[in-house]
Amino acid sequence: MNKQICEEECVHHWILDQPNGPTSGGICKHCGITEEFRNSMPGSGWDRSGQARKAKQAKP
């Protein structure tokens, strides 16, 4: 598939790398375009340090 067509018309099917850090790379198995994906949602707890989580839990 042509890359120009891919960006406009491709229904992407992402193959993601193993999670290792805040983001993982992915490649569309149909057109080959690449993208970076977050491994967690902001504020979900995975992106906070243990100290920040403990401080938040200690508040009444």
Number of C-alpha atoms within 10 A of each C-alpha: 9 9 12 10 10 16 12 8 9 16 11 15 13 17 13 15 13 11 13 9 10 12 14 15 17 18 17 17 12 13 19 17 15 14 12 12 14 12 16 14 10 10 8 8 12 13 13 11 9 10 9 11 12 10 9 9 9 8 6 4
